[in-house]
């Protein structure tokens, strides 16, 4: 029992000391900051909550730590040197100061970490798309260190020019091109294709929304009829709708001016004399009779 009391007492003292301690830590958007004291890991939410970058923090309580000041670059550099150095190529920005990045040497990453994959690199304060940078890996998170001054700047220029021209990855050609560069570039191409597909889908949905509105309005004005569904058939729609009395109808309607191509009922070959709005009135009158 005495050992337990002593442990609790030591923890209380450690927590008191913690509130008097300032510590250096990186902070990403929406993330937390951590520090180690007496062998224990403490995690805090930053205050202010929108802080992003390297900061000097001081705990306010067991949950919050305030930003005392932004950390000086020499202090950050010294901290980063505690972790493994890797060389990566920036692919594209994800959010705030975070980028997708890819190793410039797959064999090196595989040998040292046992895997090869794109990574999320945090707190990237400088650098252009497809530029080579140095980074540090703390075993769980990747941190930006600096632009890689040993790299050839023309490589990044060639790759960015290809991005601008939307050159397909299989058509990339220039001196010094490596498989890793081609892979990094391919992620940009994949992202562009996904964005284009999403844009096209949004356009289709917008058109469908407009078409739905046109058909619904014509049916409503014609006699409070309701649109059930419609199918695109090129120059016309096959429209399923019901009268205010619940009678179901299927009609072929021209896209251009909502002229009736086929009413779905016998109109003695005079279907095209009506549009969707007037067709509703004709059918409603038929049922009234």
Buried (B, 14 or more C-beta within 10 A) or exposed (E): EEEEEEEEEEEEEBBEEBEEBBBBBBBBBEBEBBBEBEEEEBEBBBBEEEBBBBBBBBBEEEEEBBBEEEBEEEEBEEBBEEBEEBBBBBBBEBEBBBBBBBBBBBEEBEEEBEEBEBBEBBBBEEBEBBBBBBBBBEEEBBBBBBBBEEBEEEBBBBBBEBBEEEBEBEEBEEEEBEEBBEBBBBBBBEEEEEEEEEEEEEEEEEEEEEBEEBBBBBBBEBBEBEBEEBEEEEEBBBBBBBBBEEEEBBBBBBBEEBBBBBBBEEBEEEBEEBBBBBBBBBBBEEEEE
